[in-house]
Amino acid sequence: MPVLSIISCRMFEDELAHIISSDKEMKQLIVVENKDSFGLLRKLRSDNCLPRTSPLDRVPFLLGNGHGSGFMTISKPLLILPFFRKIHEKMKIKAAQELTVVVNLLKLGLHDDIEILRSEVYKNIKEMTSFSDGILLFYCSCGGAFENLEENCLEFDCPLYWFKDGNEEVVVDCISAAIGGNAAYDELMYTCRGTGALYFTSMWASSWKEMREERKKSRNFNENYLKDPRYSRVVKLDTDLSYDPDFHKNVRDFARTFDMEIIEVKGSVELAEKSYRTAKKGVVQHTLK
């Protein structure tokens, strides 16, 4: 049974909950249990999706050997016979399609320091390659944090899959992911030219107070730029995911706090869905090699 692991920024919590709970082909789901997984677990359960949970170091025990079956091992000497070879191939294809997904959410705020972000993601890749047939990174280019990461991970012999747009470019950030890709993001920013704008998905809207407090602790937060009159717009990106009933209220609270106008823009989860499907297909093909 192949294993697709997902290492994700918590900012993609809604997209992950939607994608995973909609996947009826998945054989097993394991969510890495940590203080950043509670929101995702709550949203999955609201969709009647009940994953197993485990600390990261215990995931291999949940998976067991996970690869192959007794019949496939015992029957190896018989593979010279066409009948047994045909059965073996059918079982191999069936096993490859019984996918296990392991989801590991990392905390918000890692972006404040690119070196820490790169280090944390690399550390988790290194730990998860031992039981994974492929790893999907639900991260964006994040200011170049992952430059050369794929080359550095060649030693692990575990394919990496990225969050990409329709032009096969890694999306620049979570707003680009929600708006339809880098080109669409450029176009939206162009329409807001001359006016400072902040872009809010549901997770951004629900997390801005938490992130503000964290950044104050690390002395990386300067509230003055938000109060600068040149920043006068909040762009609310609605992707039609309904996990947070306070989305509109949270955006409104932010806009009132910093005296900004709210502009509504239609978002989408299409790129997240596409990236997940691509990773699933890649893992199955990798397993059949």
Sine and cosine of phi, psi and omega as CSV:
sin_phi,cos_phi,sin_psi,cos_psi,sin_omega,cos_omega
0.00,0.00,0.89,-0.46,-0.04,-1.00
-0.95,0.32,0.41,-0.91,-0.02,-1.00
-0.84,-0.55,0.86,-0.51,0.16,-0.99
-0.98,-0.21,0.88,-0.48,0.06,-1.00
-0.98,-0.18,0.57,-0.82,0.03,-1.00
-0.84,-0.55,0.84,-0.54,0.13,-0.99
-0.96,-0.29,0.86,-0.51,-0.18,-0.98
-0.70,-0.71,0.55,-0.83,0.24,-0.97
-0.93,0.36,0.61,-0.79,0.01,-1.00
-0.89,0.46,-0.29,0.96,0.01,-1.00
-0.90,0.43,-0.34,0.94,0.02,-1.00
-0.99,-0.16,0.38,0.92,-0.02,-1.00
-0.83,0.56,-0.73,0.68,-0.04,-1.00
-0.90,0.43,-0.72,0.69,-0.01,-1.00
-0.88,0.48,-0.67,0.75,0.01,-1.00
-0.90,0.44,-0.72,0.69,0.00,-1.00
-0.85,0.52,-0.68,0.73,0.00,-1.00
-0.90,0.43,-0.76,0.65,-0.08,-1.00
-0.90,0.43,-0.73,0.68,-0.08,-1.00
-0.93,0.36,-0.70,0.71,-0.02,-1.00
-0.93,0.37,-0.34,0.94,0.02,-1.00
-1.00,0.04,-0.18,0.98,-0.07,-1.00
-1.00,0.08,0.98,-0.20,-0.02,-1.00
-1.00,0.06,-0.11,0.99,-0.01,-1.00
-1.00,-0.01,-0.32,0.95,-0.06,-1.00
-0.88,0.47,0.70,-0.71,0.00,-1.00
-0.99,0.12,-0.64,0.77,-0.08,-1.00
-0.46,-0.89,0.61,-0.80,0.04,-1.00
-0.82,-0.58,0.77,-0.64,0.07,-1.00
-0.82,-0.57,0.81,-0.59,0.09,-1.00
-0.96,-0.27,0.80,-0.59,0.03,-1.00
-0.91,0.41,0.82,-0.58,-0.09,-1.00
-1.00,0.10,0.89,-0.45,0.10,-1.00
-0.39,-0.92,0.02,-1.00,-0.09,-1.00
-0.93,0.38,-0.23,0.97,0.00,-1.00
-0.99,-0.12,0.00,1.00,-0.06,-1.00
-0.99,-0.11,-0.13,0.99,-0.12,-0.99
-0.89,0.46,-0.67,0.74,-0.01,-1.00
-0.89,0.45,-0.70,0.72,0.02,-1.00
-0.89,0.46,-0.69,0.72,-0.01,-1.00
-0.89,0.47,-0.65,0.76,0.03,-1.00
-0.89,0.46,-0.67,0.74,-0.02,-1.00
-0.94,0.33,-0.61,0.80,0.06,-1.00
-0.90,0.44,-0.69,0.73,-0.01,-1.00
-0.92,0.40,-0.51,0.86,0.06,-1.00
-0.92,0.39,-0.36,0.93,0.07,-1.00
-0.99,-0.15,0.28,0.96,-0.01,-1.00
0.87,0.50,0.54,0.84,0.08,-1.00
-0.94,-0.33,0.89,-0.46,-0.12,-0.99
-0.90,-0.44,1.00,0.01,-0.04,-1.00
-0.98,0.21,0.28,-0.96,0.22,-0.98
-0.99,0.14,0.46,-0.89,0.03,-1.00
-0.80,-0.60,0.50,-0.87,-0.02,-1.00
-0.25,-0.97,0.57,-0.82,0.21,-0.98
-0.85,0.52,0.45,-0.89,-0.10,-1.00
-0.84,0.55,-0.65,0.76,-0.06,-1.00
-0.95,0.32,-0.20,0.98,0.02,-1.00
-0.98,-0.18,-0.12,0.99,-0.03,-1.00
-0.84,0.54,-0.70,0.72,0.01,-1.00
-0.84,0.55,-0.52,0.85,0.02,-1.00
-0.95,0.33,-0.56,0.83,0.07,-1.00
-0.93,0.37,-0.58,0.81,-0.04,-1.00
-0.96,0.27,-0.46,0.89,-0.11,-0.99
0.91,0.42,-0.50,-0.87,0.05,-1.00
-0.96,0.27,-0.56,0.83,0.19,-0.98
0.91,0.42,-0.24,0.97,-0.12,-0.99
-0.83,-0.55,0.86,-0.51,0.05,-1.00
1.00,0.05,0.00,-1.00,0.00,-1.00
-0.57,-0.82,0.24,-0.97,0.00,-1.00
-0.86,0.51,-0.68,0.73,-0.01,-1.00
-0.86,0.51,-0.68,0.73,-0.07,-1.00
-0.91,0.41,-0.54,0.84,0.02,-1.00
-0.97,0.22,-0.74,0.67,-0.05,-1.00
-0.90,0.44,-0.57,0.82,-0.14,-0.99
-0.99,0.11,0.02,1.00,-0.05,-1.00
-0.80,0.60,-0.71,0.71,0.00,-1.00
-0.89,0.45,-0.34,0.94,-0.05,-1.00
-1.00,-0.01,-0.01,1.00,-0.10,-0.99
-0.94,0.35,-0.21,0.98,0.07,-1.00
-0.94,0.33,-0.30,0.95,0.01,-1.00
-1.00,0.01,0.77,-0.64,-0.07,-1.00
-0.82,0.58,-0.63,0.78,-0.05,-1.00
-0.89,0.46,-0.76,0.64,-0.02,-1.00
-0.94,0.35,-0.55,0.83,0.02,-1.00
-0.91,0.42,-0.62,0.79,0.01,-1.00
-0.92,0.40,-0.69,0.72,0.04,-1.00
-0.89,0.47,-0.67,0.74,-0.02,-1.00
-0.87,0.49,-0.68,0.73,-0.01,-1.00
-0.91,0.41,-0.64,0.77,0.02,-1.00
-0.89,0.45,-0.67,0.75,0.00,-1.00
-0.92,0.38,-0.58,0.81,0.01,-1.00
-0.91,0.42,-0.68,0.73,0.01,-1.00
-0.91,0.41,-0.68,0.74,0.01,-1.00
-0.89,0.45,-0.70,0.72,-0.01,-1.00
-0.90,0.44,-0.60,0.80,-0.03,-1.00
-0.92,0.39,-0.43,0.90,-0.04,-1.00
-1.00,-0.01,-0.12,0.99,0.04,-1.00
-1.00,-0.01,0.99,0.14,-0.20,-0.98
-0.99,0.11,0.68,-0.73,0.22,-0.98
-0.97,-0.24,0.71,-0.70,0.04,-1.00
-0.91,-0.42,0.77,-0.63,0.06,-1.00
-0.90,-0.44,0.83,-0.55,-0.07,-1.00
-0.92,-0.38,0.79,-0.62,-0.01,-1.00
-0.81,-0.59,0.95,-0.30,0.01,-1.00
-1.00,-0.03,0.72,-0.70,0.07,-1.00
-0.97,-0.26,0.37,-0.93,-0.19,-0.98
-0.95,0.32,0.39,-0.92,0.13,-0.99
-0.94,0.35,0.38,-0.92,0.11,-0.99
1.00,-0.04,-0.12,0.99,0.04,-1.00
-0.89,0.45,-0.42,0.91,-0.03,-1.00
-0.91,0.41,-0.25,0.97,0.00,-1.00
-0.89,0.45,-0.40,0.92,0.02,-1.00
-0.67,-0.74,0.95,-0.32,-0.09,-1.00
-0.86,0.51,-0.61,0.79,-0.01,-1.00
-0.91,0.42,-0.66,0.75,0.02,-1.00
-0.92,0.39,-0.66,0.75,0.03,-1.00
-0.86,0.52,-0.77,0.64,0.00,-1.00
-0.86,0.51,-0.70,0.71,-0.03,-1.00
-0.89,0.45,-0.68,0.73,-0.03,-1.00
-0.92,0.40,-0.69,0.72,0.00,-1.00
-0.91,0.41,-0.69,0.73,0.01,-1.00
-0.88,0.47,-0.67,0.74,-0.01,-1.00
-0.87,0.50,-0.67,0.74,0.00,-1.00
-0.95,0.30,-0.58,0.82,0.11,-0.99
-0.86,0.51,-0.74,0.67,-0.04,-1.00
-0.85,0.53,-0.66,0.75,-0.03,-1.00
-0.96,0.29,-0.56,0.83,-0.11,-0.99
-1.00,0.04,-0.29,0.96,0.02,-1.00
-0.90,0.43,-0.40,0.92,-0.04,-1.00
-0.89,0.45,-0.41,0.91,-0.01,-1.00
-0.81,-0.58,0.14,0.99,-0.09,-1.00
-0.95,-0.31,0.54,-0.84,0.13,-0.99
-0.99,-0.17,-0.05,1.00,0.06,-1.00
0.01,-1.00,0.49,-0.87,0.01,-1.00
-0.78,-0.62,0.82,-0.57,0.07,-1.00
-0.99,-0.12,0.83,-0.55,0.03,-1.00
-1.00,-0.08,0.95,-0.32,0.11,-0.99
-1.00,0.04,0.88,0.48,0.11,-0.99
-0.75,-0.67,0.34,-0.94,0.03,-1.00
-0.97,-0.24,-0.19,-0.98,0.01,-1.00
-0.93,0.36,-0.42,0.91,0.18,-0.98
0.76,0.65,0.80,0.60,0.07,-1.00
0.92,0.40,0.45,0.89,0.02,-1.00
0.99,0.12,0.28,0.96,-0.05,-1.00
-0.89,0.46,-0.47,0.88,-0.11,-0.99
-0.95,-0.32,0.35,0.94,0.06,-1.00
-0.87,0.49,0.77,-0.64,0.00,-1.00
0.94,0.35,0.14,0.99,-0.01,-1.00
-0.88,0.48,-0.67,0.74,-0.03,-1.00
-0.88,0.47,-0.66,0.75,0.03,-1.00
-0.89,0.45,-0.64,0.77,-0.01,-1.00
-0.93,0.36,-0.34,0.94,-0.04,-1.00
-0.99,-0.15,0.09,1.00,-0.01,-1.00
-0.87,0.50,-0.50,0.86,-0.02,-1.00
-0.89,0.46,-0.35,0.94,-0.10,-0.99
-1.00,0.06,-0.23,0.97,-0.01,-1.00
0.79,0.61,0.70,0.71,0.02,-1.00
-0.69,-0.73,0.91,-0.42,-0.06,-1.00
-0.86,0.51,0.62,-0.79,0.11,-0.99
-0.96,-0.28,0.65,-0.76,0.05,-1.00
-0.85,-0.53,0.57,-0.82,-0.15,-0.99
-0.87,-0.49,0.34,-0.94,0.10,-0.99
-0.98,0.19,0.96,-0.27,-0.11,-0.99
-0.85,-0.53,0.37,-0.93,0.05,-1.00
-0.99,-0.11,-0.15,-0.99,-0.06,-1.00
-0.92,0.40,-0.31,0.95,0.06,-1.00
-1.00,-0.09,0.22,0.98,-0.01,-1.00
0.88,0.47,0.46,0.89,0.11,-0.99
-0.99,-0.16,0.64,-0.77,0.11,-0.99
-0.89,0.45,0.77,-0.64,-0.04,-1.00
-0.90,0.43,0.59,-0.81,-0.13,-0.99
-0.95,0.30,-0.57,0.82,0.06,-1.00
-0.32,-0.95,-0.02,-1.00,-0.10,-0.99
-0.93,0.38,-0.38,0.93,0.06,-1.00
-0.95,0.30,-0.69,0.73,0.08,-1.00
-0.86,0.52,-0.63,0.77,0.01,-1.00
-0.89,0.46,-0.61,0.79,-0.06,-1.00
-0.99,0.12,-0.36,0.93,-0.10,-0.99
-0.99,-0.11,-0.17,0.99,0.06,-1.00
0.89,-0.45,0.11,0.99,0.05,-1.00
0.83,-0.56,0.08,-1.00,-0.10,-0.99
-0.91,0.42,-0.63,0.78,-0.01,-1.00
-0.92,0.40,-0.67,0.74,0.02,-1.00
-0.91,0.42,-0.59,0.81,0.03,-1.00
-0.91,0.41,-0.68,0.73,0.05,-1.00
-0.86,0.51,-0.66,0.75,-0.02,-1.00
-0.91,0.42,-0.66,0.75,0.02,-1.00
-0.91,0.42,-0.67,0.74,0.02,-1.00
-0.90,0.43,-0.56,0.83,0.01,-1.00
-0.91,0.41,-0.61,0.79,0.00,-1.00
-0.93,0.36,-0.38,0.93,0.02,-1.00
-0.99,-0.13,0.20,0.98,-0.07,-1.00
-0.85,0.53,0.59,-0.81,0.01,-1.00
1.00,0.08,-0.15,0.99,0.01,-1.00
-0.73,-0.69,0.81,-0.59,0.04,-1.00
-0.91,0.41,0.75,-0.67,-0.05,-1.00
-0.72,-0.70,0.59,-0.81,0.13,-0.99
-0.92,-0.39,0.60,-0.80,-0.12,-0.99
-0.91,-0.41,0.81,-0.58,-0.10,-0.99
-0.84,-0.54,0.86,-0.50,0.30,-0.95
-1.00,0.05,0.03,-1.00,0.01,-1.00
-0.87,0.49,-0.66,0.75,-0.02,-1.00
-0.93,0.36,-0.61,0.79,0.09,-1.00
-0.87,0.48,-0.69,0.72,-0.05,-1.00
-0.91,0.43,-0.59,0.81,-0.03,-1.00
-0.99,0.11,-0.20,0.98,-0.12,-0.99
-0.93,-0.38,-0.10,1.00,-0.16,-0.99
-0.90,0.44,-0.58,0.81,0.02,-1.00
-0.92,0.38,-0.67,0.74,0.04,-1.00
-0.88,0.47,-0.71,0.71,-0.02,-1.00
-0.93,0.37,-0.57,0.82,0.04,-1.00
-0.89,0.45,-0.68,0.73,-0.01,-1.00
-0.92,0.40,-0.65,0.76,0.01,-1.00
-0.90,0.45,-0.66,0.75,-0.03,-1.00
-0.95,0.32,-0.51,0.86,0.09,-1.00
-0.90,0.44,-0.63,0.77,0.00,-1.00
-0.90,0.43,-0.60,0.80,-0.03,-1.00
-1.00,-0.01,0.04,1.00,0.01,-1.00
0.89,0.45,0.43,0.90,0.02,-1.00
-0.98,-0.20,0.07,1.00,-0.09,-1.00
-0.94,-0.35,0.78,-0.63,0.05,-1.00
-0.81,-0.59,0.97,-0.25,-0.09,-1.00
-0.95,0.31,-0.23,0.97,-0.07,-1.00
-0.89,0.45,-0.56,0.83,-0.05,-1.00
-0.94,0.34,-0.46,0.89,0.06,-1.00
-0.95,0.31,-0.46,0.89,0.00,-1.00
-1.00,0.02,-0.06,1.00,0.06,-1.00
-0.90,0.44,0.80,-0.60,-0.04,-1.00
-0.86,0.51,-0.31,0.95,0.05,-1.00
-0.93,0.36,-0.40,0.91,0.13,-0.99
-1.00,0.00,0.97,-0.24,-0.12,-0.99
-0.78,-0.63,0.07,1.00,-0.04,-1.00
-0.73,-0.68,0.62,-0.78,0.21,-0.98
-0.91,-0.42,0.86,-0.52,0.03,-1.00
-1.00,-0.10,0.92,-0.39,-0.03,-1.00
-1.00,-0.03,0.91,-0.42,-0.02,-1.00
-0.99,-0.13,0.95,-0.30,-0.04,-1.00
-0.99,-0.17,0.93,-0.38,-0.02,-1.00
-1.00,-0.10,0.15,0.99,0.01,-1.00
0.95,0.31,0.16,0.99,0.11,-0.99
-1.00,0.08,0.73,-0.68,-0.18,-0.98
-0.93,-0.37,0.52,0.85,-0.04,-1.00
-0.95,0.32,-0.48,0.88,-0.04,-1.00
-0.92,-0.40,0.97,-0.24,-0.01,-1.00
-0.93,0.37,-0.22,0.98,-0.02,-1.00
-0.99,-0.13,0.21,0.98,-0.05,-1.00
-0.80,0.60,-0.80,0.60,-0.06,-1.00
-0.91,0.42,-0.64,0.77,0.02,-1.00
-0.90,0.44,-0.67,0.74,-0.02,-1.00
-0.89,0.46,-0.67,0.74,0.04,-1.00
-0.91,0.42,-0.68,0.74,0.00,-1.00
-0.89,0.46,-0.65,0.76,0.02,-1.00
-0.89,0.46,-0.67,0.75,0.01,-1.00
-0.90,0.43,-0.72,0.70,-0.03,-1.00
-0.88,0.48,-0.65,0.76,0.01,-1.00
-0.94,0.35,-0.63,0.78,-0.01,-1.00
-0.87,0.49,-0.63,0.77,-0.09,-1.00
-0.92,-0.40,0.27,0.96,0.11,-0.99
0.81,0.59,0.86,0.52,-0.02,-1.00
-0.85,-0.52,0.43,-0.90,0.07,-1.00
-1.00,0.07,0.60,-0.80,0.02,-1.00
-0.99,-0.16,0.78,-0.62,0.10,-1.00
-0.87,-0.49,0.76,-0.65,-0.03,-1.00
-0.99,-0.15,0.73,-0.68,0.02,-1.00
-0.75,-0.67,0.65,-0.76,0.01,-1.00
-0.97,0.24,0.81,-0.58,0.06,-1.00
-0.96,-0.26,-0.14,-0.99,-0.07,-1.00
-0.36,-0.93,0.45,-0.89,0.11,-0.99
-0.97,-0.26,0.21,0.98,-0.10,-1.00
-0.86,0.52,-0.69,0.72,-0.04,-1.00
-0.92,0.38,-0.60,0.80,0.04,-1.00
-0.90,0.43,-0.69,0.72,0.02,-1.00
-0.89,0.46,-0.70,0.72,-0.02,-1.00
-0.89,0.45,-0.69,0.72,-0.02,-1.00
-0.90,0.44,-0.61,0.79,0.03,-1.00
-0.92,0.39,-0.71,0.71,0.02,-1.00
-0.88,0.48,-0.66,0.75,0.01,-1.00
-0.88,0.47,-0.69,0.73,0.00,-1.00
-0.91,0.42,-0.67,0.74,0.02,-1.00
-0.87,0.50,-0.74,0.67,0.00,-1.00
-0.88,0.47,-0.66,0.75,0.00,-1.00
-0.90,0.44,-0.64,0.77,0.00,-1.00
-0.92,0.39,-0.67,0.74,0.03,-1.00
-0.88,0.47,-0.73,0.68,-0.01,-1.00
-0.90,0.43,-0.62,0.78,0.02,-1.00
-0.89,0.45,-0.61,0.79,-0.01,-1.00
-0.93,0.37,-0.54,0.84,-0.06,-1.00
-0.99,0.16,-0.14,0.99,-0.02,-1.00
-0.92,0.39,0.00,0.00,0.00,0.00
